[in-house]
Amino acid sequence: MGKQRFRPQESGAARPEADCRTTMQPPQVQNTLQKILEATEDSKNILRQEIGKVSAELGLLQTGHRKLVEKVDNAEEELN
């Protein structure tokens, strides 16, 4: 791959003229890039699922904590 030339965008930022996924590549390189992209998408989906699970667990912990705080508050009121 040669040097990439940059041209300014309207915002003034620079961007490459060609995306590496759309330039001509040998088939092996294209296949490797495709596998990397697919693995990246798979990883992102797995991470989204895990984030969902952790969020649900956090919600349960917050609910449990709130109930415990209420019980402690009630117990303190009964003692006073």
N, C-alpha and C positions, 0 to 999 in steps of 0.2 A: 504494500500500500504506500502510495506517495504522500507527500504533504497535503494537508487539507488547507484550502484557502478559506478565509473568513470574509464575509461581507456584512456590513452593519444592517441591522433590522430597523424598522421604523422607531423602535424604542431606543435605539442607539446601541443595543447589545449586539455582540457578534455571535454568529452561528455558522456551523459548517455548511458548505454548499450541498453536500450529499450525506445522507444517513448511511451508516455502514451496512445496514440491513438491506438497502435497496441498490447498492453498487454491485457491479459484476464481481462475483467471487467464484472460485473453483467449487464444484459440487460438494467436496468434503467440508470446506469451510462453511458453506451454506447449511449443510446438514448439522454440523456442530453448533452453529449459531441457532438453528431452529430448536435443537435439543436443549440448549441453554435457556432459550426463551420459554419453552414448555416447562422445564424444571422450575424456572423462576415463577411462572404462573401457578404451578402446583404448590410451590412453597408459600406463595402469597395466600392461596386458598386455605392451606393448612393453618397458617398463622391467623387468618380471619376466624376460622373455627375455634382455635385455641383462645383467641381474645374473647370470643363469645362465651366460651365456657368459664373463663376467668371472671368475666363481667357478671355472669349469673351467680357464681360462687361469692363474689364480692357483695352482690345484692343480698344474698342469704346471710352473710356475715354481718352486714349492716343492720338487717332486720333483727337478728339475734342479739346484737349489741344493744340496739334500741330497747328491746324487751328486758334485757338484763339491767339496763340503766333505770327503766321504769320500776322494776322490782326493788332495786336498791333504794330508789327514791321513796317508794311506798314503805319499805321496811324502816327507813330513817324517820318517816312521818309517824309511824306507829310507835317508835321508841320515844319520840318527843311528845 
